């Protein structure tokens, strides 16, 4: 199991924690979307964060979508995850190029700019839960920390990192989320806050070769860390020719008739995995019969 997420508790249930290593997932997304280094870092961070938030959900069919829209050159990001560690996503402008920020790092905040972060949870109810916050920094980890505090009233610490090789492949990708449960003692909270201020970046911890278990032990070992689960994670898209055909039927007879009149095979592209599906004129005629 190369990419996986660890779920744990500490301090007798006062803290719940998640940590992930997801290099292969982010590298797959980089190749699928041909992302620039800064777009790889932005999308990679949100894929890692989304995957960890996905496994927080309880239902097998629950779905989580995180959408970021900003006024920066990348325009936005979209990630969808489920409770099984499966995640997919894309950048609105995957080829965006930017100079490094003032710290010499990939400028994810500059790429996203000022905007809004939306979290949509489809939990099988009549209406999905929607939480929305402003982008605090555009660096994603801080924005998710702010989302948890304001929309879910859960004090959290989120760290996300993507480290690139010189040839722009993904060297490391991962992160952690620590959350204080109701009734957590003030002293424990303040002690942990002080410790987190001194922790190296998540990218540095991963590059040292630390596993998610070792990262959580480094952060929470003194608080009686208990590893509860180890969940495989990966990039997974459920697109298929059948789903594409269903989408085409839904556009209606008028649109389908116009496509048939053009007399050419059309290519339908999946936003999430960038796979293309050719649909011939004959197939379009069959879909027209099914359309209303």
GUTIVO-630379 format. One record per residue (C-alpha): z, x negated, y negated. Coordinates in steps of 0.1 Angstrom, whole numbers, plus 5000, padded with zeros to 4 digits. Each point is the difference from the previous one (the first is absolute). Layout:
<tivos>
ZXY
...
</tivos>
This chain:
<tivos>
500050005000
498849824969
500550264973
503150215002
502850174981
503749965007
502450294992
503749914997
503450104985
502949794987
503550044986
500850275025
497150224988
500549944963
496649834998
496850085018
497349735001
496449955009
498049675002
496449945009
497549735008
496450124996
497649714995
497450135025
500150354984
499449874965
497349755012
498250295018
500050194967
498849704981
497049965023
499250375002
499950044962
499049654990
502849994975
500549734974
503249805002
501850214974
498850335016
501149865034
503549934986
500250354984
498750195030
502049795024
503350064982
499450375000
499050005037
503249835009
502250224978
498150315013
500549905036
503749964996
500350334981
498050165028
502449915027
502850164979
498550345008
501350185031
497250225012
497249875022
497450184979
501549924966
497749834976
500849794969
497549934972
500649764971
497550014972
500149774970
497850064970
500049764971
498049904969
499449655013
496749875015
500950085036
500450374989
502250095029
501149985037
500450265027
502049955032
500850245028
502649945028
501650185028
503449985019
498549775027
499349704978
496350084996
498649954965
496750004981
499049964964
497549884974
499749874965
497950204975
498449684987
500349755028
498049724984
502149974968
500649644989
502849894976
501549674990
503549925012
502950144981
502449794979
501949905032
496849875016
500050295025
497450265008
500250254971
500550335019
501850154970
497149924978
497550145025
501850345001
501150024964
501950314987
499950305021
501650245026
501349965035
499950315022
501650055034
498950295021
501850095032
498350255023
503050105023
498350315015
501550244974
497950244980
499849774971
500249615001
502849824981
498649824970
502049744980
498549844969
501249714978
498549774974
499049655010
502849784988
498349665004
497050075022
501349735024
500550285026
503449895015
501850084967
498050324996
501150125035
503649904992
499850214968
498450295020
502950005026
502650004972
498550284979
498250235025
502249965030
503249904983
500449715025
501049664986
497649765017
498749644999
496449965009
498349665005
496349975009
497949695003
496449895008
499349635002
496449885000
498349695016
497749784979
497050165015
501450344990
501050125035
503550155003
502649755010
503150225000
500850364992
503250195003
503050144983
503450175002
501750324987
503850024998
501550344992
503650104991
501250305019
502250274984
503649884999
499249624999
502949804986
499649874965
501149655009
497549975028
497250134977
500949744973
500449725025
496550085015
498550024965
501349654992
498749875033
496550154994
499849824966
500149675019
497650085028
496749815001
496850214997
499050205031
496849795002
502049685002
502350145027
497050115021
498349664994
503049835013
499250185033
502850254998
499650325020
501050344987
503249985021
500849664985
499350124965
502450305004
502649765016
499649774970
500650304976
502550215020
501449785028
503549994984
500150384998
499850065037
496250045004
498950235028
496350005010
499050355011
496349995006
496949795000
496850194992
496549865005
498050024968
496349994993
497050124980
498850325015
497450244987
499350335018
496550054986
497350105024
496550155001
501650345008
502349984969
497049904979
498050305013
502950234993
500149874964
496350054995
500250365013
502750064974
497749914971
498050325005
496550115007
498649924966
501049635001
498949965036
496650164993
499549754971
500749715024
497650145026
497350044973
500349634992
498849935035
502049695006
502949895022
503249994979
502849755002
503650144997
502549734993
503850025008
502049894970
503049885021
498349775025
496549964984
498250105032
496650184995
498750295020
496350085000
499150375001
496350085008
498050294985
500150175034
503849975001
500250144965
497950305011
502550075028
502949974976
498350254976
500150265028
503849955002
500550014962
500950314980
</tivos>
